[in-house]
């Protein structure tokens, strides 16, 4: 089953400009290779206040997303040190 990808508006405006260019390619490949095909297999579920959301690890960066039927909604892409603190404002 192929999934559709939707991005929160702040992902392209705020998140991606702060990601180093060599990591951007890895993130793009991870989204295309993993999230488009099997997001439930590759994404690990989050706990506590982020229950119902999942993460995909790409080096030191994380992609926080939610699966809704045949759609993957990417809420945040950021460094592991602060990605979980900043994602809560995007619900």
Secondary structure, DSSP 8 states (H G I E B T S, - for coil): ---EEEE-HHIIIIIGGGS-HHHHHHHHHHIIIIIHHHHHHHSEE--GGGTT-EEEEETTEEEEEEEETTEEEEEEEEETTTHHHHHGGG-
